[in-house]
Amino acid sequence: MSDPERSLSVLKTFSYAVGHVLNDLCASMWFTYLLVFYHSVLGFQNTYAGVLLLVGQIADGVCTPLIGFESDRTPGCGNYGKRKTWHLVGTLSVLLSFAFIFNQCPGCGSATPQWASLTYFIPFIVVFQFGWAATQISHLSLIPELVTCEHAKVELTAYRYAFTVIANITVYAVAYLLFHFQAEHDDDPLSDALGPQDVHIFRNLALIVLAIGALFSLLFHLGITERRPGADVDAGQEEGRRRMEEEEEVVEEEEESEPRRGFSKTSSSLLQWRCWLQQPSFYQVALLYMCTRLMVNLSQTYISMYLINTLGLPKKFIATIPLVMYLSGFLSSFIMKPVSKLIGKCLTYFVGLLLIMAFSYWVLLDEDMGERVFGAAVLLGAGSATILVISLAMTAELIGEQTQSGAFVYGAMSFTDKVANGGAVMIIQALHPCHTVVCCPDCVWFYHYIMVIVTGGVAVVAALALCSILIWPIRIRPRHLPLISEDQPTLN
C-alpha cells in the first residue's frame, strides 16, 4: 500500500534544510584545511597528516553503518523520534570535539615528537567523526519519511545542498576575512606563506563555525516533528485494509504464473537490512555515490595544496577559490529540480560529470593557470553540486517506501565513501615526493596531476556506474529474500 503523497510547508522545509549546516561547516574545514593545517601550519610530515585524515575517515566509515543500523532499530528518546534523537547525540559530540582538532595541543612545541601530538588529536577526531556520522545519517534518513513524491525528494535534497553550499561559502568568507585582517596588521612580505603564526586563524575559524552551526541545529530541532511509526496507518486504517484486500486478490489470481510478483506490488512487505545486500541496485547506487564523494571530497581536500604549491598563489586564495566553487554550486542547485524533471536524474548527473571533466582537461592543459583558476573553479563547483544532489536523490529513490531500513542504506553508502576517501588520501600522501614541510620542486607537478586524476579519472568510473543504472534501472528486484510484514513477523 502506498502512502498518500506527503509534502512539507515552507517553514518545515527550511527547518529540515538547515539541520545539516553544522556538519557542513565542519566538513568544509575538515576536507579543505585539515592537511594544510597539520602539514603547513603545525609542521607534521605528509604521512602523519594523512594518517590523521585516514583515522577520521575510518572512524566515520565504521560508525556510519552501525549508527544506521541502530537508528533503524532503536525507538529513540520518548516521543522525540529516533532520527532526531540520533541527530541530537551527533550534534553534541561535534560541538564538544571539533574545536580541539584545529588547535595546537597544550604544551606541545618544536621539540615535541610528532607521534605524541598524533596521539593527542586522534581521540578528538574519533569523537567528532562519530558525531558527524550520527548527524548525517539521521538527517538523510528523514527525507523518505517526510516526503514521498520523487520530485519532492529531489527538491528537499536540493534545498539541503543549497544550505551545504551556504555553509561552505560561510567558512571560506570567514577564512578570507581572518586572513585579510591578519595581512592588514602584518607588514612582513613572507606573511603570504602559511606557517605556525596562522594557528590562531584556524582556531578562531573553528570556534565561529561551531557557534553558527549550533544555532542552525537548534532551529532544526524546533521546526521538525518526526512522524510516529504507524501514524499514517491509524489515520487511514479502513482504506488501507481495503487496498490490501484488493492487492491480495490480484496476487492470488497471478500467483501461478508469477509467484513472486507480489513482492514488488505490495508495499506492506518491508525489507530487512540484510536483504539490501542481495539487491543489485544497492551496489550500483553505492558505486555511483562513492565516485561522487571521491570527486567532491578529494578535489576539496587538494585544491588548497594545488593553489599554494603548484600555482604559487598567496594563501588568501585557499579561501577565495573554494568560495567561487561553492557560489557556482549554490546557483546551480536552484535549477536542479526543473532540469531533473525535464531530462531525468541520470542525464542531469551526466551533465554534472561533463562539467567536472571540462575542469580536469583545463587543469591538465593549462599548466600555468594563474588567476584563470577562477573560471575553472566555476566548472568544478557547478559540476560537484549537480552530481552530489542527484546521487543523493538516487539513494532516496532506491529506498522508496522502505524507510524502516533507510538509515542502514545511507550508512552503507557513506561507509563506502569514507573508506574510499581515507584510503585515497593515505595513498596520495604516501606517494608524495617531498619529505619536508617546505614544498620541493617535485610537488609542483605532483599536485597538478593529483587534481587531474581525482576529478577526470574518477569521473570516468562514475560514468561507467551511471551507464549500468541506465541499462538496469534502480528498483527492488525479487530475490526470494526474507521480508518483514506489517501483519506478520516475517514473510518467506
Salt bridges, closest charged atoms under 4 A:
ASP3 OD2 - ARG6 NH1 3.42
ASP24 OD1 - HIS20 ND1 2.88
ASP60 OD2 - LYS418 NZ 3.31
GLU70 OE1 - ARG73 NH2 2.76
ASP72 OD1 - ARG83 NH2 3.00
GLU145 OE2 - ARG83 NH2 3.08
GLU150 OE2 - LYS153 NZ 3.61
GLU155 OE1 - LYS337 NZ 3.39
GLU184 OE2 - HIS180 NE2 3.10
ASP198 OD1 - LYS315 NZ 2.99
ASP232 OD2 - ARG6 NH1 3.18
ASP232 OD2 - ARG227 NH1 2.39
GLU238 OE2 - ARG241 NH1 3.77
GLU239 OE2 - ARG243 NH2 2.45
GLU246 OE2 - ARG242 NH1 3.14
GLU254 OE1 - ARG261 NH1 2.89
GLU258 OE1 - ARG261 NH1 2.95
ASP366 OD2 - ARG372 NE 2.86
GLU397 OE1 - LYS345 NZ 3.23
ASP417 OD2 - LYS418 NZ 3.31
